[in-house]
Amino acid sequence: MTDQMIVTQPDITELEELVRQARVHIVRSIASAHGGHLGGPLSAIDMLVALYFGVLQIKPDQPDWPDRDRFVLSKGHSSIALYTTLAMRGYFSVEELDTFDAINSRLQGHPDMAITPGVDMSSGSLGLGFSGAVGIALGARAAGKDFTTFAMLGDGECNEGIVWEGAHVAERYRLGNLVAIVDHNKLQQFGWHGESVEVRLPPYTGNQLVDRWTAFGWKVFEMDGHDMNEILATIAKAKAHSNGPVAIVAHTVKGKGVSFMENNYKWHARVPTEEELAIAERELGEPTGGGAS
Ligand SMILES: Cc1ncc(C[n+]2csc(CCOP(=O)(O)OP(=O)(O)O)c2C)c(N)n1
């Protein structure tokens, strides 16, 4: 094992600081690109940092190392969260985040495995990334490899029929090398409206997501997707479960970290104005540490 591969005994305070910095990069990148998604990246980022800095066996200087753990961001519209994490982990420079979504950039609106170092599977059409992850896990078993494949899905994404086809296949083959993390932020793009058009219903309520993954034969854990200790402990439990696939239902807040974006479906893919960006930066603090200027 090299020091490139994994942070052993990750320091929770350091990881939380990385998450804070990542949130600043995410909001700034979307503002400077004048496009992209915000709510979903902000709900997912704690878990991405936990994976890339505390869990995955990877070598950022060898993105194609055959024995690496795989990560598939099936909710590919949250690409800026993945790119930010990859940049901070050393796959490419943090400055490259400024090119997000530009025509010749390696960092397109949805992840492209053919052009971006560290991206294991292209995604963006909801549900497709996850079925790719099932295929990767099946292929790993056939090849006698013992790496783990992780996939992150949105809760709205779980409306897609193809998700459940993949879930069925993974259970059918008892894929103990596959972990799905569902970012259960209780909002999707628009979804159904509740008592007024301003109020949106969650794609799944109560225990529905847990019950459905369980009904498909998966072992299911739940966690607070913003609690670093809980994220690391739950993922460790999921990795240790080897006689079938595991789904982690992560309770999160869409737009987490910026007061006016939290739990507001309108921030699914809105670009902040200059004033809104300034408020967000003040709330989050500077990316390289310290408080707001
Ligand atoms: C097949 C498909 N249909 C529609 C879309 C457009 N779309 C992008 S994100 C999104 C909502 C996804 O909601 P969720 O999975 O809950 O994502 P999150 O809240 O984590 O951003 C939709 C409908 C798409 N990318 N792919």
Ligand as a Chemical Component Dictionary entry (heavy atoms), coordinates in Angstrom:
data_LIG
# 
_chem_comp.id                   LIG 
_chem_comp.type                 NON-POLYMER 
_chem_comp.pdbx_formal_charge   1 
_chem_comp.three_letter_code    LIG 
# 
loop_
_chem_comp_atom.comp_id 
_chem_comp_atom.atom_id 
_chem_comp_atom.alt_atom_id 
_chem_comp_atom.type_symbol 
_chem_comp_atom.charge 
_chem_comp_atom.model_Cartn_x 
_chem_comp_atom.model_Cartn_y 
_chem_comp_atom.model_Cartn_z 
_chem_comp_atom.pdbx_ordinal 
LIG C1  C1  C 0 -33.455 9.567  -17.643 1  
LIG C2  C2  C 0 -33.418 10.991 -17.150 2  
LIG N1  N1  N 0 -34.576 11.670 -17.009 3  
LIG C3  C3  C 0 -34.549 12.954 -16.571 4  
LIG C4  C4  C 0 -33.367 13.580 -16.308 5  
LIG C5  C5  C 0 -33.359 15.047 -15.862 6  
LIG N2  N2  N 1 -33.024 15.148 -14.441 7  
LIG C6  C6  C 0 -31.777 15.472 -14.028 8  
LIG S1  S1  S 0 -31.619 15.489 -12.375 9  
LIG C7  C7  C 0 -33.233 15.080 -12.159 10 
LIG C8  C8  C 0 -33.811 14.898 -10.780 11 
LIG C9  C9  C 0 -33.042 13.886 -10.010 12 
LIG O1  O1  O 0 -33.470 13.860 -8.684  13 
LIG P1  P1  P 0 -32.590 13.151 -7.584  14 
LIG O2  O2  O 0 -32.174 11.820 -8.095  15 
LIG O3  O3  O 0 -33.361 13.159 -6.319  16 
LIG O4  O4  O 0 -31.308 14.046 -7.538  17 
LIG P2  P2  P 0 -30.767 15.075 -6.427  18 
LIG O5  O5  O 0 -31.929 15.579 -5.631  19 
LIG O6  O6  O 0 -29.821 14.306 -5.584  20 
LIG O7  O7  O 0 -30.094 16.153 -7.214  21 
LIG C10 C10 C 0 -33.889 14.939 -13.381 22 
LIG C11 C11 C 0 -35.320 14.577 -13.546 23 
LIG C12 C12 C 0 -32.183 12.824 -16.500 24 
LIG N3  N3  N 0 -30.956 13.347 -16.235 25 
LIG N4  N4  N 0 -32.227 11.534 -16.897 26 
# 
loop_
_chem_comp_bond.comp_id 
_chem_comp_bond.atom_id_1 
_chem_comp_bond.atom_id_2 
_chem_comp_bond.value_order 
_chem_comp_bond.pdbx_ordinal 
LIG C1  C2  SING 1  
LIG C2  N1  SING 2  
LIG C2  N4  DOUB 3  
LIG N1  C3  DOUB 4  
LIG C3  C4  SING 5  
LIG C4  C5  SING 6  
LIG C4  C12 DOUB 7  
LIG C5  N2  SING 8  
LIG N2  C6  DOUB 9  
LIG N2  C10 SING 10 
LIG C6  S1  SING 11 
LIG S1  C7  SING 12 
LIG C7  C8  SING 13 
LIG C7  C10 DOUB 14 
LIG C8  C9  SING 15 
LIG C9  O1  SING 16 
LIG O1  P1  SING 17 
LIG P1  O2  DOUB 18 
LIG P1  O3  SING 19 
LIG P1  O4  SING 20 
LIG O4  P2  SING 21 
LIG P2  O5  DOUB 22 
LIG P2  O6  SING 23 
LIG P2  O7  SING 24 
LIG C10 C11 SING 25 
LIG C12 N3  SING 26 
LIG C12 N4  SING 27 
# 
